[in-house]
Amino acid sequence: MRRLSRKGAAHLVKELDAFPKVPESYVVTSAFGGTVSLIVFTLMALLTISEFLLYRETWMKYEYEVDTDFLSKMKITIDITVAMKCERLGADVLDIADDVVASKELKYEPVDFEPSAKQKLWYQVLQQIQGRLMEERSLQDVLFKSALKGYFSDPLPQNDSASLSNNNACRIHGQIYVNKVAGNFHITLGKPITSLLGHAHFAPMIKEEVYNFSHRIACLSFGNDIPGHINPLDGTEKITSEHNHLFQYFITVVPTKLHTSDVSVDMHQFSVTERERVINHTAGSHGVSGIFIKYKLSPLMVRVSEVHMPLSVFLVRLCGIIGGIFSTSDLLHRLIGYFVDIICCRFKLGPNYSRQILPDS
């Protein structure tokens, strides 16, 4: 009884076999079948390699949440060259709470406004990248990845001809810490002073003919930054022949947490809108000439993380590719054989001829 029950169970399991085997004596090979098999295996190998390369790639995932950090200070890193002498310029920050951040941390370095050959090349490369960014915003992912690998991390080269220059410009660079509220970083005539009447710049005996707020921005970033990351105003160049010229940059700063397998940093991205005009009181264009960078902070924070395809997803996709190619190729092979049989029978070539061309698999 036990033997019978075992034989019955084995027979039942055998009947459930979803992969029936065809005896070798019933299988006939052909050149057409071999060609199809070669194409199938080649396509399978190419798709497998492509899927493996995709598995090795990473992409950036963006998540949004409310920023609850209001008490900490925010760092502003600036490196700008203005076509005026340092003793005639003053730079500081005035925020919406009327707190004045003095520019003692900033350095005023006399330089030649005309860049050297290396500096020109540096600015040209940066401006080309900025031009591509204006066309394709998806390149921001590439910049995040390239920044992690240290691409374009070289600072602005020094002017080799500095010793022979006439020092007709001023390079203002350094870092300042401000409150996380809206503010105004500005560079204008005269040194900043604080009086009972409020904030002002003292500029005695400066002729209007020497006004020239043409400038180049090598770096402007908010918060912590990583080497190689390119900000929207990096490489900006503004040249004017007018004396009383007002340059305005309206910036929206977005707190950003960047987290990858290599680095984790709290940084700030920003978008910018530019405006410039000539100050002419007789024509009704009022204001103060200079460079004004007005910024405000977004209440939303962006969390950027580097995402990698899980191994389980890769294996499932790989099995789908292999199984799909086998099933599709077998179906196409049978359909082609069926139509060839019909054509051969119609032209009275006989089924044996068609069997030689497309044997049953």
Buried (B, 14 or more C-beta within 10 A) or exposed (E): EEEEEEEEEEEEEEEEEEEEEEEEEEEEEBEBBEEBBEEBEEBBEEBBEEBEEEBEEBEBEEEEEEBEEEEEEBBBBBBBBBBBBBEBBBBBBBBEEEEBBEBEEBEBBBBBBBBBEEBEEBBEEBBEBBEEBEEEEEBBBBBBBBBBEEBBEEEBBEBEEEEEBEEBBBBBBBEBEBBBBBBBBBBBBBBBEEEEEEBEBEEEEEEEEEBBBBBBBBBBBBBBBBEBBBBBBBBBBBEBEBBBBBBBBBBBBBBBBBBBEEEEBBBBBBEBEEEBBBBEEEEEEEBEBBBBBBBBBBEEBBBBBBEEBEEEEBEEBBEEBEEEBEEEBEEEBEEBBEEBBEEBEEEEBEEEBBBEBBBEB
